[in-house]
Amino acid sequence: MGDKFSIAEVSRLTGLASHTLRYYEQQFPALLNVERSRGGHRIYRRRHLDTLTSILHLLKDEKVSIRRARELLGEPEADECLLEEHDREPAKSEDEISTLSRMLAMVLDRLDSICRNNEKRDKLLHELLEKQATGRNEDLIEQIARCRHETRETVKLCQTVIQRGFKSN
């Protein structure tokens, strides 16, 4: 075996998917500083295979987090937003659980508020429909438009909370 390996070869040798190898490159940039060919393809070396073996041992056998593996292997601190939620260890710390709980509570409070407002609107719309002639439903249309807008804004809020939550956890 030579000293140069493609990502496909490293994938076969380690049993890791290509996307996982690329992820580990992001998480361990100093240790897995993979070269590139003129065409932009990754060129792994024997030392990269040794590093990947150490990473896998820590993550799979020792069951440590990526953060802890980085510390143990001497990888300098990386940007926290690179740590993806799905590649962290399954057990959550109390801080992570607290953060997720606060975000969930914020979303639930917002949705509860919308439900209460919708109940009020439903009563108002019912009263408007009873009092107005069929040709004068501008108020009804305005209420429906506001309700739809609020629902869209809540969806955006939920998406933001989820995105921020995954990036910060």
N, C-alpha and C positions, 0 to 999 in steps of 0.2 A: 504494500500500500504506500502511496506517495504521501506528501505532506500537504497537498492541496485537495480540498473537498468542496463540492457544490452543495447547495442547500438540500437538494434531493438526496445526495449521498449521506449527509449528516442526518437527515430525517430518517433514512433507512437504518443507519447505525445506532441512533439513539431511540428510535421509536416515537419521536416527537413530530407532530405535524409542522409544516413549514410556517404556518401563522404563529405557532407557539415559539418556534425558534426566533422569529422576528420580534415577538413580544419580549423574550428574554434578552435580546439585544438592546431593547429599549430600557429594560430594568437593570441591566448590568453593562452599561455602555463602555466602561473602562476595561472590564474583564473580557468582554466579547466585542472588542473593536475590530470587526470583520472588515477585511479589505474588499475592494470592488475591482472587477475586471474592467477593461475599456468599455465593454458593453453594459456595465452597471450590475453585473451578476455578482453575488456574494462569493468570496473565496475564504473558506474556513481553513484553519491550520490545526495541527495536532493539539496545540495548547488550547484551542477553542473546544475541542472534544473533551479534553481533560477538565476544563472549566465547567462545561455542560454536565459532565459526570458528577462533579462536586455539587453543582446546583441541584441536580435531580436527587442526589443522595440526601441533601438537606431538606428539600421540599417533600419528597415522597417517603423516605425512610425515617428521617428525624422529625417530620411533620412540623417544620418551622415555617413561619411566614416568609414571604419574599423580602420584606423589610429586614427580618432577622438574618436571613441568608445573606443579604447584602452586607450587613454588619460583620458576620462571621467570615465572609470571604474578602473583606477589606474594600468593598466597592464604595467609592465616595457617594455622599448624599445626592439623590436625584430629585428632580421636580416632582412634587407629590401628585400632581395631576396625571402622571404616567402610570400610577398604580391603579389598575383596573379592578373593579369590584369582583368580577367573576374569577380572577386569579388569586385572590387573597385566601388565607386559610378560612375554613368554614366557621370556626368559632369567632364570634364578635366580642370585642372588648366592651366594657360598660360605657365608655365614651361613645363608641360607634352606635350602640343600642340607644343611648340617650339622644344622640343627634338624629337618628332615624325616627325615634319616637316623637321628637319635637317637630320634625318635618311632616310626619304623618298627622299629628295633631293640628298643625296649621292647615293642611289640606282638608281635613275633616271639618274643622271649624268653618272654613270657607264654603264647603259644600252644604253644611247645615244651614248657614246663612242664606244660601241660594234657595234651599228648599223652603225656608220660612218666608222669604220674599216671594217665592212663587205662589205660596198659599195665599198671601195677601193680594197678590196680583189677580189670582183666580177669582177671589171674592169681588175685587174691584171690577174686573172684566164682566163678571156675571151681572153686577149692578148696572154697569154701563150698557150692556146689551138689553137689559130690561127697560131702561129709561130712554134709549135712543131709537130713532127710526132706523131702518135698515140702511139707508143711504149715508148715515153719519157715523162711520166706524173708524174715523181717523185716530181717535184716542185708543181704541182697541189695537189697531195696527202699530201704533207707537209703543204700547205696552209689550206687545209680542216682540217687536224689534229690540227693545231694551232687554227683555228676557233672553233672547237669542244671543245678544252681544255679551251679556253677563256670563252666559254659559261658555261662550267661546273664550272669554278672558280667563275663566276658571280652568279650562282645558290648558291654556297657555301656562297658567300658574303651576298646574300639576306637572306639566312637561319640564318647566324650569326647575322645580323642586327635585324632580327625579334626576335630571341631568346634573345639577349641582351636588345632589346627594351621592351619585356615583363617582363624581370627580373628587369629592372631599373625603370619601370613605375609603 
